[in-house]
Amino acid sequence: MAIYKAPLRDMRFVLNEVFEADKLWASMEATQEVTPDLADAILEEGAKLTENELFPLNRSGDEEGCRFENGQVFTPAGFKEAYNALAEGGWMGLGGNPEYGGQGMPKMLTVLFEEMLYAANASFTLYPALNSGAALLLDSHASDAIKEKYLPTLYEGRWIGTMCLTEPHSGTDLGLIRTKAEPNANGTYTITGNKIWITGGEHDLAENIIHLVLAKLPDAPAGTRGISLFLVPKIKINEDNSLGEFNNVNCGSIEHKMGIKGSATCVINFDGSEGIMIGEPNKGLAAMFTMMNYERLSIGIQGLGLGEVAYQSAMDFAKERLQSRAPTGAKCPDKPADPILVHPDVRRMALNARVFNEGSRAFASYVGMQLDISKYHADETTRKHAADLVALLTPVAKAFITDRGFDATVEAQQVYGGSGYCREWGAEQYVRDARIAQIYEGTNGIQAMDLMGRKVFANNGEFLNIFIKDVREFLATASGQNGMQPWVAALETELKRLESVTAAVMTAAKENPEEIGAAAVDYLNLFGLVAYAYMWARMVSVAQQKVDADSSGFYANKILAGNHYLKRVLPRTLSLEQQILAGAEVLMAMEEEAFYGN
């Protein structure tokens, strides 16, 4: 049986002790009312909601899946009631703009609640996660009239948002989209086209679905420079905000997927639907990136949540599973065998999952902190510094967290042995549900190319230097701290490795543009390992200062887990360095035809 308890102790540690969120919030006018007590109350109530309302529906929702009948989608039993509980509790607008009815909570706090949501029920969580991204986009790019009309109801959860990008012939290359937007005399547009893989494109949870759709005007320039953005409700909305007539938004089918079966993944046909332009003509993709970047961090958190619940469930199994004796002799001589955690290889799997989960939690919170600073800080230079870090770290947050989250679900499944392959234990569902996070919202290979190409090479390492400076400022304060010398030495070595590898790729890419793609995935993994080493160093630094006065074992165990990361995980950078330096030639040397035959 799978189990889940929100890791509140570790969440509080990251939020309050590692990043001292209360001091940051107190320094910014928009977040001054967010006190530690308020944040703690939100985490406590979030834990109750996710553990009691969402987690019990996780396996049943996977078994039942969504149902498509006569153009309508029906979500699994219990989903609508759980959605109502989320909406009635105000959770749909937790991070929303208070001017339009949102609660205005900082991102550092909402990322932790998102982790609980994804851990408890990843399929269900995709519905409110898309809504939050849609509301953020409208708050950033829509007119005041549109905000006043749509945001309060999206925050209430009576309406719910989606994003519609992909078409059958146009995935990563959005410049190829064919969906058309014809202008009407009344200022609206007639939208015609087909979108696929639309998460929550049709369902029975909310009374209306608000689609944010990329389309092209008749005179649009070719490629991505000719994309505009439109708001297209499933049901038209009257002047008084009551629901009007059907807007010719039709669900053609739903996908039959490997995982996230309680999430409706739809083919959506816009058959002459009425839409409203958001932002300026031909600049829709830039506006849509506001939502896409939000969703990329959110999907990273999906990987974290699934890794966490998989780990917790595997450790619950490991307590009871007796197999063989410990290498050093019986640990439980009164039993026929010892619990499997006496075996070093089981410890290896458990610790790998644990250190990546805890590193991911800290990293997601760190990115959330930069988002808060970039949005709310009074100093313009500080805001830009944080925004540049967000641009650099977003592809890492999406790709590295989801890769390591998937690894954690596989490690956890392996702890079960054969039981992990059987449905009733729940482990195999977490593997299936985590796999998609590496694919959608821009595949992890695309994220890696974004990091290497746009965020490092294109600006000559400017964003990277901001991150490295941040790490070195921490090292300067930690160098004299007792117990931190191994971390300081290792991190300085890894920063130098990252700098030298970056310089080598940038030099090579000036001669051969294929070097960017050849290095990208290995480079992102190298960067991620170094970034997590920074997160672990910050966590261990706090733990070292508090361990002697702690009787619970929390800080001592944090130091021990950090030591596993330092000694057995971080050395992976050595092989990644060699893989990157091997260059593009070894990948491109074989003729294309050779891949299709013997």
N, C-alpha and C positions, 0 to 999 in steps of 0.2 A: 504493500500500500504506500502511495506517495503521501508525504506530509509537508506542511508549510507553516512556518511561523516567521513573521516579518522580523528581520534581524535588527531590531530597534537599538540594541546596545551598540552595535557596530555603526549604524547610521548616525547615532548621536555622537559617537567618537569622531567620525569623519567631519560631521557638520560643526560641532561645537569645539572640539579639541584640536583637530588637525588644521582646519581652515578658519576657526574662530569667526563663524558667520555672524554672530551677534555684534561683533565690533564693526564688521563691514556694513551690516544693515543699519546700524546706528549712525554711520557716517554719511549715509545717502538719504536725502529727504523722502524719496518715494518709498523707502523700506523702513523708515524709523519706527513705525508702529508694529513691526514684526519682532516681537520679543522672543527670547528663548522659551518662555512658558507657552506662548501661542504656537510656536513651531513644534514644541513637544506635544501639545494637545492635538495638532493636526496629524502628526505621525502616529500617535496612539489611536485616534479615531480611524485613520487610514488603515491601520493594521487590522482593526476589528472588521471594517467593511470588507477588505480583501480576503481575510481568512474565513469569515463567516458567510459572506454572500457570494463571492466569486469562486473561491477555491473548490467548494463542493460541486460546482457545475463544470469543472475542468474536464474530468474524464467523461462524464455523461455527454457533454457537448461535443467531445471528440468522437464518441461512439455514434451519436445521432447525426451530427453535421447539420448543415443548412439544407433546406428543401426548396426546390424550384417548381412551382406549379402555375401554369397559365400566366406567365410573366411576373409572378410575385415570388418573393423570397421569404421564407419563414425560418427564423433562427431557432436554435435548439431550445428545448423546454427549460424554463427558468431564466433565460437571457433577458427577456423583456422586464420581468420583475426586478432583476438585478440592475438593469439599466435605469429603471424608475428610481430605485434606491440611490443610485449614484447621482442622478439628476436632482432628486428632491433634497439630497444632502448638500447641494451646492458644489459638488466636486467637478462638474463639467467646466466651471469657470474659475477653477482654483488659481490659475495664473493669469486670468483675463484682466483686461483694463477696467479698473473700478469705475471709470466715467460711464461705462455702459453696462454695469452690473456684475463685472467680474470681481474677484477677490484680491487680485493684485499681488499674490504671493510670489516671492523671488524664485528664480529658476533653481537655485541651489536646493530649495526645499521641494519643489515639484518633481525634480528628477528622482528623489527618494520615494515619493509616492508612486511615480510611474514604475519604478522597480517593483514595488509591491504588487501593482496591477498586473504587470507582465508575469511575475512569478506565480501569482494566483491563477491567472487564466489569460494566456497570451491571445487566444482567438478573440475573446470578448474585448480585450483592451484595445484592439486595433480600431474599434468604432469610436470611442472617445478620443483616442490619440489623433486620429485624422481630424476630428472636430476641432481639437485645440490648435492644430496647425492651420486649418482653414480660418479660424477666428483670428489668429495672429496675422495671417496674410491680409485679411480685410482691415484689421486695425492699422496695419502699416501702409496700405496702398489705396484703400477705398475712400470715396468722398465721405464727408460728414453725414450726408443724408443716408448713404448706404450703411454706414456704421450704426446710425441710430435705428435703422429699420431691422438690421439683421443680427448685430452682435448680442443684444440682450437675450434674444430667443435662442441663439446658439449657446450662450452661457447657461441658460436655463435647461438646455437639453431637449426642448420641445422640437427644435429643428437640429439637424446634424449635418456637418460638412464633409465633403470628399474632395479629392483632386483627380482630375482626368487628363492624363498625359499620353499614355502609350496607345498606339494603334497597331493593327496586325503587321504592318510593314515598317513601323517606326518605334523602336525601343530607346536605346541610348541616343541615337541620332534623331533628336526631336525636330530638326530642320526638315525632315521628310513628311511631317504630318500633313494630312489632306482634309481634315475637318474644316468646314467653311463657315464664315460668319458674314452674312449679307446685311448691310445696314437698312433699317426701316425708317420711315418718315417720322415716327414718334421718338426716335433716339435709341430704340432698342435694336437688337440684331437677331436675325434668324440663323440658328445654329444647326448645321447638318453634317453628320459624320458618325463614325463608329470608334469607340474606345474599348480597349480590353484591359483585363487585370485590374479592374477598379475595385479597390477594397471598400466594402460597405456601399457599393453602388446602388444596391436595392436591399431592403430589409424591412422588418416590422417593428423596429424599436422606437422610432420617432415619427411624428405626424408629417414631417416633410424632410426631404433630403436636398441640401444645397450643394450643387456641383460647381466646382471651379475648373473651367475647361479651357485648354489651349486650342486655339483655332486661328485661321488665317483670313484676313480681309481680301476682297477681290483684287486689289492693287498691291498686295503685300510684296515686299522684296523676297527674294529666294532665301532659303535656309533659315537659321534661327533668328536672323534680323527681321524676319517677317511674321513673327508669332505674337498674337495678342491674347489677352486673358479675359474670360467672360464668366460671370456668375449666372448659372442656369438652374433655377429651382425645379424640382420634380413636379411640384404643384405651384401654379402661379399664385402670387401674393397680392391681395387687394390693398387699396390705399390705407385701410384701417388695420392692416396686418392680419386680417383673417385670410383663410385659404380660399383660393378661387378655383379655376378650372385646371384640369390636367394639362401639363406643358409638353406633351409628346416626347417625354423622356422614357424610353422603354428598355427593360432588361431582356436581352436576347437569350441569355443562359448564364449558368454559374459554372466555375471550374471545379473539377474533381481532383483534389490535391493530395499530396503526400502528407501534409500536416495542416495546422491552423484550420481545421475543418469547420469550426464554429464561426469562422469569419467568412462572410460572403464575398467571393472574388468574382466580379461580374463582367459580362459583356454589356456595354451600355450604348444604345443607339439613340442619337439625337435626330429625331425625324421632323425637322423644321421647328425646333424648340425656340422659345423666346429667351434671349440672354441680355445681360447688361455688361458693358465693358468696364473692367476694373483697371485703373491706371491709364496709360497713354497707348495709342495705337502702335503696334509693332514692338512694344517693349514688355510684352507679357511674360516672357521667359525670365527676365530679371526679377519681376514681381513674384513669379512662382517659386523662385529660388528661396524666398523668405520662408515659404512653407516647406519646401524640399529639405532645406538645411535643418529646420526644426525636426522634421520626420527622420532625418538621418541620425541625429542624436537619439531620438526616441527609439529607433530600431536598434541602435547600439544597446540601449537599456533593455530591449527585449532579450538580447543575448545574455546580458547580465542576469536578468530575472530568472530566465530558464536555467542558467548555470547554477544559480543559488538554490532554487527548489530541487533541482536534480541532485545537488550535493547533499542538501539536508535529508532527502529521502534515502539516498544511498547510505548515509551514516546511520540512519535509523535501522536500516537493514543490517548493516555491519555489526551493530551491537548484539544482534540476536543470532547471526549466522555463525555456526561453529564448524570449523574445518581444520583438521590437522593440529599439530602442536607448534608453538613458537620455536624458532631455530635455537634459542638458548635454553629450551626446556619448558615444561608445562606451566602456563600462567594461571590456569584454572584447573587444578588437579581433581577437583570434585566433579568436573564435567567431562563428557566423553571426548571433547576437543576444545580448542581455544577459539575465542571470537576472531574473526578474520583480520582485524586491525593489528594483530600481533605480527603479521607478515610484512616485511619491508616493502614488497611490491604493491601491496594494497595501500600502505601508507603513501607510497609515491603517487599513486593515482589520486588519493584523497587530498594530499597536499597540493598537487598541481591544480586541481579544481579550486581548492580553497584560495590559494594565493592569487589566482587570476580573478576569481569573483571579488575578493576584497580589493585588489588593485583596480579593477574596473569600477567598483563603487567610488573609490577615491577619485579616479580619473574623470568619471561622469560628473562628480560634484565640482571638480576643478574647472571643467568646461562650463558648467552651470554658473560658477562664480564669475568667470570671464564674461559670460553673457549678461549677468546682472551689472557688472561694472561698465560694460560697453553701453548699456541702456540707461543706467541711472546715475552714474558718477558725475559730480559737478565739474570736474576738470576735463577739458577737451582732449588733452594729450593722453591722460589716463584712459579715457574712453577709447581712443584710437588704438592705443597699445593693446587693450583687451580685445577689441574687434579684430585686430590683426591675428592675435592668438586664436580666436574663435575660427577664423578662416583657415588657419594652419591645422588646427586640431580636429575640426569637424570630420574630415575624411578618416582620420585615425579613430575617432570615437565610433563612427559607423562600422568601419571594417575590422579594426583590431579587437574591439569589444565583442563583435558578433563571431569572429573567428575563435576567440578564446572562450566565448560562451558555448559555442558548439563543441569545442574540445572538452569543456567541463561536462557537458551532458554525455558525451561518449565515455569519458573517464568514469563518470558516475554509473553509467550503464554497465561498464565492464566490472565494476565492484560487485554487481549482483551475480556475475557469471551467467549461466543459462536463464536464470529467472529474469534477468534484465531484458531478454529478447521476447518475453511473454507479456501480453498486453495488461494482464491484471495487476502487475507491479507498477505500471506507470512510467517506467524509465524510458521505454521505447518511444512513447509519445513526446517526451521532452526532446529527444534526438530529432524526431520528425519536425516538431514545431520550431526548433532552433535553426534548422537547415535553411529555411526560407530567408532568415534575416541576413544571410550572407549574399543573397541574390537580389532582393527587391530594394527599392529606393537607391538604385545605382549599384550594380554588382561591386563586390569588394575589389575586383581588378580595376574597375573604373575609378573607385575611390583612391586606389593606389596611384593611378595615373594623374588624378587630380592633385594629389599631394606632391608627387615628384615633379609634374609638369607645370601646373599653375601656381602652386603654393610655395615651391622651392626654386625651380629653374627660372620661371618667368620673372621673378623679382630678385634674382641673384642672391637668394638665401636671406632676404631681409626679414621675413616672418620667422624663419628658423633662428636667426640671431636673437630675436626677442625672447624666444623660448629658452635658448641656451643661457642668455643673461639671467633670466629668472632662476634657472637651476643653479647657476654659479653664485648668485646672491644667497641662496639657501645654503650652499656648501660653505660659504664664508662664515655663516653664523653657526653651522654645525661642526666645523672643524675642531673646535676646542671642547666639544661636548664629550663626556665620558661614554664610551661604547660606540661612538659613531665613526671612528677612524676607518674601519673597513668599508663602510658605506661611502664616505667621502672619497677614499682612494678609488673605489670601483666606479663611482659615478664620474669622477674626473677622467678616468681612463675611457669610459664609454662616450663621454662628450667629445673627447678628442677623436675617437673612432668615427663617431657620427659626422664630425666636421670634415675629417679626411675623406671619408666615403662620399659625402656630399660634393666636395670639391672635385673628386675624381669623376663622378658622374656628370657634373656640370661641364667639366672640360671636355669629356668625351662626347657629350650631346651637342656641343657646338660644331663638331665635325660630322656627327652621325645622329640624326634625330631618333633613330630606332633605339638608342641607348636609354631614352626615358622609359619607354614601355618595357624594355628588357630588365631594367633595374627596379621598376616600380613596386611590385608586390614584396620583394625581399627588402627593399628600402623601407616600406611602410612597417613591416614586421620588426626591422631593426629599430626604427624610430619608436614603435610601440613598446618594445622591451625597455628602451632607455627611459621613455616617459613613465612607465610603470615602476622602474627602479627609483625614479624621482618620487613618485607617490609613496612607495614603500619606505624610502628614506625618511620622508616627512612623518609617516606613521610611526616608524621605529623611534625616531627622535622624540616624539611625544611620549611613547611608551617607556623609553629609557628613563625619562625624568620622573615617571610616576610609578614605576614597577615596585619600588621598595616599600611604598605605603599601601600597596594594593593586596588584599587578601583573596580576591575573587579569582585570580589567575588570568584575568583578561589581558593585562599588559604583558605579562610573561609569555603568554601564548602568541600575542601579536609579534613579539620579538622573535620567537622561534619560527613562526610562519615566515616572517621576513627573511630570516636566515636561509630558509629553503629557497626562497626566490633568489637571494643573492648568490648562493653557492651552486644551485642545481638548475636554475631557469635562466638567469641573466647570461651565463656563458654561451647561450645559443647565438649571441651576437657574433661570435667568432666565425661560425660557419656562414652566417648571412653576409658578413663582410666579404668572404671569399667568393660567394655566389655572385654578389653584385659586381665585384671587380673582374669576374670572368667576361663580362661585357656582352654585347648583343650578337657578336659573330657566331657564337656557338648555337644560338637560337635561330638565326637567319640563314645559316649556311646550307641547310638541306633545301633542295628544290621543292616547290609547292606540290608538284605532282606526286612526289614521293610519299606524301601523307595519305594519299588516297588508295594506295596499293601496296604490294609487297616490296 
